[in-house]
Amino acid sequence: MTDRQDEFDPARIMGGLCGDGIIGLKGAFAPEWADSVHEDIMVLFEEAKAIPGGALPRGPERWYVEVQPERVRGFVDIATHPWFVAVCESVLGPDYRIVEIGFDIPFPGAADQPWHRDFKSPEATLKGRRLNSLAFNLTTVDTRQEHGPFEIALGTQWDDIAGARDDMFPDRRLWDRYVSRAVQKLPQRGDISARSALTIHRGTANRSNEPRPVLVVGVDAPDASNADHHDLQVTRGYLHKLPPGVREHLTYRVADDLEPVIQHHVIEGLLKPVY
């Protein structure tokens, strides 16, 4: 088995996500493909800024926007990529559900975030020792150190931080643990990663002169409930054009015309910089 083939091996996938909490595939797409996604994201961000609740702050000069899959040219390419499918099936089972499409943008001036996980750890993970959701990330720029790379504390998806603020923000007394386990990720255009959103992580300060957009695709196992927090819309025409292998894994509502995605998941703990 070659190294590239090994990336699709369920044992390697499970080992990486249950161990470190993050895995990746270099060069999954062409850099030019990432450039087209970048173009879409920047247009969508300008639209979202003009709508109350369209772009939610995730700290100073950092925003998160949810979008409809048909507004992103590369969505079907992602959802049909053999590595994406292999990761979803290996960890979440054959009936996985795509529940969220969005993007995170730290602009110049974005500050270090506090260490956090993206939502409260479910019983399936805390007690069942099973991951029932994943987040896939795709950068649209070649990440450099000054961009403020994503930083993740390996293996901490299993940490029980019950009693912490919102069950998401570990007490500062625990931060040494995360600093000691932290690695910074410098993905390049065309790379894709998968992680448990429960692994403790943070965005770091963007000291460059350009934004660092990252496309996010959220996927659930059948017993997860993250779809309740999202509004993934499709038009009938787009739905009918989707390959069956994508349509059957999509959680959606059909809209005659696409409506703005109004977000409600404000994460108060991310709104202040860390000093």
C-alpha positions as CSV (number, residue, x, y, z in Angstrom):
1,M,0.0,0.0,0.0
2,T,1.4,3.4,-0.9
3,D,1.4,6.4,1.4
4,R,-1.4,8.0,-0.6
5,Q,-3.6,4.9,-0.4
6,D,-2.9,4.7,3.3
7,E,-4.6,8.1,3.8
8,F,-7.9,6.4,3.0
9,D,-7.4,3.5,5.4
10,P,-10.1,3.4,8.1
11,A,-7.6,2.4,10.8
12,R,-5.4,5.4,10.0
13,I,-8.4,7.7,9.8
14,M,-9.9,6.5,13.1
15,G,-6.4,6.5,14.7
16,G,-5.8,10.1,13.8
17,L,-9.2,11.5,14.8
18,C,-9.5,9.5,18.0
19,G,-5.9,10.2,18.8
20,D,-4.7,13.7,17.8
21,G,-8.2,14.9,16.9
22,I,-7.2,16.2,13.5
23,I,-6.0,14.7,10.2
24,G,-5.4,16.1,6.7
25,L,-4.9,15.4,3.1
26,K,-2.3,17.5,1.2
27,G,-3.2,18.6,-2.3
28,A,-6.7,17.2,-2.4
29,F,-7.7,19.9,-4.8
30,A,-5.8,22.2,-7.3
31,P,-4.7,25.6,-6.0
32,E,-6.9,27.2,-8.7
33,W,-9.9,25.4,-7.3
34,A,-9.2,27.0,-3.9
35,D,-9.0,30.4,-5.7
36,S,-12.5,30.0,-7.0
37,V,-13.8,29.2,-3.5
38,H,-11.9,32.2,-2.2
39,E,-13.7,34.4,-4.8
40,D,-17.1,33.0,-3.7
41,I,-16.3,33.5,0.0
42,M,-15.4,37.2,-0.4
43,V,-18.6,38.0,-2.3
44,L,-20.7,36.1,0.2
45,F,-19.0,37.9,3.1
46,E,-19.9,41.3,1.7
47,E,-23.5,40.2,1.3
48,A,-23.6,38.8,4.8
49,K,-22.2,41.9,6.4
50,A,-25.2,43.9,5.1
51,I,-27.7,41.5,6.8
52,P,-28.3,41.6,10.6
53,G,-27.2,38.2,11.9
54,G,-25.6,37.4,8.5
55,A,-22.0,37.6,9.7
56,L,-21.4,36.8,13.4
57,P,-18.3,38.0,15.2
58,R,-15.9,35.4,16.6
59,G,-13.6,38.0,18.2
60,P,-12.0,41.3,17.0
61,E,-11.8,41.4,13.2
62,R,-12.9,37.7,13.0
63,W,-16.2,36.6,11.5
64,Y,-18.2,33.4,10.8
65,V,-20.8,33.2,8.0
66,E,-23.1,30.3,7.1
67,V,-24.1,29.9,3.5
68,Q,-26.2,27.8,1.2
69,P,-24.2,25.0,-0.6
70,E,-25.2,26.1,-4.1
71,R,-23.5,29.5,-3.5
72,V,-20.1,27.8,-3.2
73,R,-18.8,26.4,-6.5
74,G,-16.7,23.7,-4.9
75,F,-19.2,22.2,-2.6
76,V,-20.0,19.1,-4.7
77,D,-16.3,18.5,-5.3
78,I,-15.8,18.4,-1.6
79,A,-18.8,16.2,-0.8
80,T,-17.8,13.6,-3.5
81,H,-14.1,13.6,-2.8
82,P,-13.1,10.0,-1.9
83,W,-11.1,11.2,1.2
84,F,-14.1,13.2,2.5
85,V,-16.4,10.2,2.0
86,A,-13.9,7.8,3.5
87,V,-13.4,9.9,6.6
88,C,-17.1,10.4,7.1
89,E,-17.9,6.7,6.7
90,S,-15.0,5.6,8.9
91,V,-15.9,7.8,11.9
92,L,-19.6,8.7,11.5
93,G,-20.9,5.6,9.7
94,P,-22.5,5.2,6.3
95,D,-25.5,7.4,7.2
96,Y,-23.5,10.5,7.9
97,R,-25.3,13.9,7.4
98,I,-23.8,17.1,6.0
99,V,-25.4,19.8,8.2
100,E,-23.4,23.0,7.8
101,I,-21.5,25.0,5.2
102,G,-19.8,28.2,6.2
103,F,-16.6,30.0,6.5
104,D,-14.4,31.7,9.1
105,I,-12.4,34.8,8.2
106,P,-9.8,36.3,10.5
107,F,-8.9,39.7,9.0
108,P,-5.7,41.7,9.8
109,G,-6.0,42.7,13.5
110,A,-7.7,39.5,14.5
111,A,-6.5,38.6,18.0
112,D,-5.7,35.4,19.8
113,Q,-8.8,33.6,20.8
114,P,-9.2,31.9,24.2
115,W,-8.8,28.1,24.2
116,H,-12.2,26.5,23.5
117,R,-14.2,23.8,21.8
118,D,-17.0,24.7,19.4
119,F,-19.8,23.3,21.4
120,K,-20.6,21.3,24.5
121,S,-19.3,17.7,24.4
122,P,-22.2,15.3,24.0
123,E,-22.8,12.1,26.0
124,A,-21.7,10.0,23.0
125,T,-18.2,11.4,23.4
126,L,-17.9,12.0,27.2
127,K,-19.3,8.7,28.2
128,G,-19.5,6.6,25.0
129,R,-16.0,7.6,23.9
130,R,-17.2,8.1,20.4
131,L,-17.0,11.0,18.0
132,N,-20.4,11.8,16.4
133,S,-19.5,14.9,14.4
134,L,-16.6,16.3,12.4
135,A,-15.6,19.6,10.9
136,F,-13.8,19.7,7.6
137,N,-11.6,22.8,6.9
138,L,-10.3,24.1,3.6
139,T,-8.1,27.2,3.4
140,T,-8.4,29.5,0.5
141,V,-4.9,31.1,0.9
142,D,-1.4,29.6,1.4
143,T,-1.2,30.0,5.2
144,R,1.8,31.8,6.6
145,Q,2.8,32.3,10.2
146,E,1.8,36.0,10.1
147,H,-1.7,35.0,9.0
148,G,-2.5,33.8,12.6
149,P,-2.7,30.0,12.0
150,F,-5.2,27.7,13.6
151,E,-3.8,26.2,16.8
152,I,-5.0,22.9,18.2
153,A,-4.2,21.0,21.4
154,L,-3.8,17.4,20.3
155,G,-5.9,14.7,22.0
156,T,-8.1,17.0,24.0
157,Q,-11.4,16.1,22.4
158,W,-11.8,13.6,25.2
159,D,-11.3,16.2,28.0
160,D,-14.1,16.6,30.5
161,I,-14.4,20.3,31.2
162,A,-17.9,20.2,32.7
163,G,-18.5,23.3,34.8
164,A,-16.4,25.5,32.5
165,R,-18.0,28.5,30.9
166,D,-20.7,27.2,28.5
167,D,-18.9,23.8,28.9
168,M,-16.7,25.1,26.1
169,F,-14.1,27.4,27.6
170,P,-11.7,25.7,30.0
171,D,-10.5,27.6,33.0
172,R,-7.2,29.5,32.5
173,R,-5.6,27.3,35.2
174,L,-5.8,24.5,32.5
175,W,-4.3,26.5,29.7
176,D,-0.7,25.2,30.3
177,R,-2.0,21.8,29.3
178,Y,-3.3,23.1,26.0
179,V,-0.2,25.2,25.3
180,S,2.0,22.1,25.9
181,R,-0.1,20.0,23.5
182,A,-0.6,22.8,20.9
183,V,0.5,22.5,17.2
184,Q,-0.1,25.3,14.6
185,K,-1.4,24.3,11.2
186,L,-0.2,26.0,8.0
187,P,-2.3,24.5,5.3
188,Q,-1.9,25.5,1.7
189,R,-4.5,26.0,-1.1
190,G,-6.0,22.7,-2.1
191,D,-5.4,21.0,1.3
192,I,-8.3,19.6,3.3
193,S,-8.4,18.6,7.0
194,A,-10.9,16.9,9.3
195,R,-11.1,17.5,13.0
196,S,-13.3,16.9,16.0
197,A,-14.7,20.3,16.9
198,L,-14.4,19.2,20.5
199,T,-10.6,19.2,20.4
200,I,-9.5,22.3,22.3
201,H,-8.3,24.9,19.9
202,R,-8.0,28.6,19.1
203,G,-7.4,31.0,16.3
204,T,-4.3,33.1,16.7
205,A,-3.6,36.8,15.9
206,N,-3.5,37.8,12.2
207,R,-0.5,40.1,11.8
208,S,-0.5,40.0,8.0
209,N,-2.1,42.5,5.6
210,E,-4.7,40.1,4.2
211,P,-7.6,37.9,5.4
212,R,-7.3,34.2,5.9
213,P,-10.6,32.6,4.9
214,V,-11.3,29.0,5.7
215,L,-14.3,27.0,4.3
216,V,-16.0,24.8,6.9
217,V,-18.2,21.8,6.3
218,G,-19.9,20.3,9.3
219,V,-21.0,16.6,9.3
220,D,-23.0,14.6,11.9
221,A,-23.5,11.0,12.7
222,P,-27.3,10.0,12.8
223,D,-27.5,10.5,16.6
224,A,-25.9,14.0,16.6
225,S,-28.1,17.1,16.7
226,N,-26.0,19.9,15.3
227,A,-28.4,20.3,12.4
228,D,-30.8,21.9,14.9
229,H,-28.5,24.9,15.0
230,H,-28.2,25.5,11.2
231,D,-30.4,26.4,8.3
232,L,-29.0,24.5,5.3
233,Q,-31.1,25.5,2.3
234,V,-31.3,24.3,-1.3
235,T,-33.5,25.2,-4.2
236,R,-35.5,22.5,-6.0
237,G,-33.4,23.0,-9.2
238,Y,-30.1,22.6,-7.3
239,L,-31.4,19.6,-5.3
240,H,-32.4,17.7,-8.5
241,K,-28.9,18.4,-10.0
242,L,-27.0,17.0,-7.0
243,P,-25.5,13.6,-7.4
244,P,-27.5,11.0,-5.4
245,G,-24.5,10.3,-3.3
246,V,-24.5,13.9,-2.1
247,R,-28.2,14.4,-1.9
248,E,-28.8,11.4,0.3
249,H,-26.2,12.7,2.9
250,L,-27.5,16.3,3.0
251,T,-29.7,17.7,5.7
252,Y,-31.7,20.5,4.1
253,R,-34.9,22.4,3.7
254,V,-36.1,23.2,0.2
255,A,-36.7,26.9,-0.6
256,D,-38.3,28.4,-3.7
257,D,-35.7,31.2,-3.5
258,L,-32.7,31.2,-1.3
259,E,-33.1,33.3,1.8
260,P,-30.3,34.9,3.9
261,V,-29.0,32.5,6.5
262,I,-29.6,34.3,9.8
263,Q,-27.3,32.9,12.5
264,H,-28.1,32.7,16.2
265,H,-25.1,30.8,17.6
266,V,-23.3,33.8,19.1
267,I,-20.3,32.5,21.1
268,E,-20.0,35.2,23.8
269,G,-16.7,33.8,25.1
270,L,-14.9,34.6,21.8
271,L,-15.9,38.2,21.6
272,K,-13.0,39.6,23.7
273,P,-9.3,39.4,22.8
274,V,-6.9,37.5,25.0
275,Y,-4.1,39.4,26.7
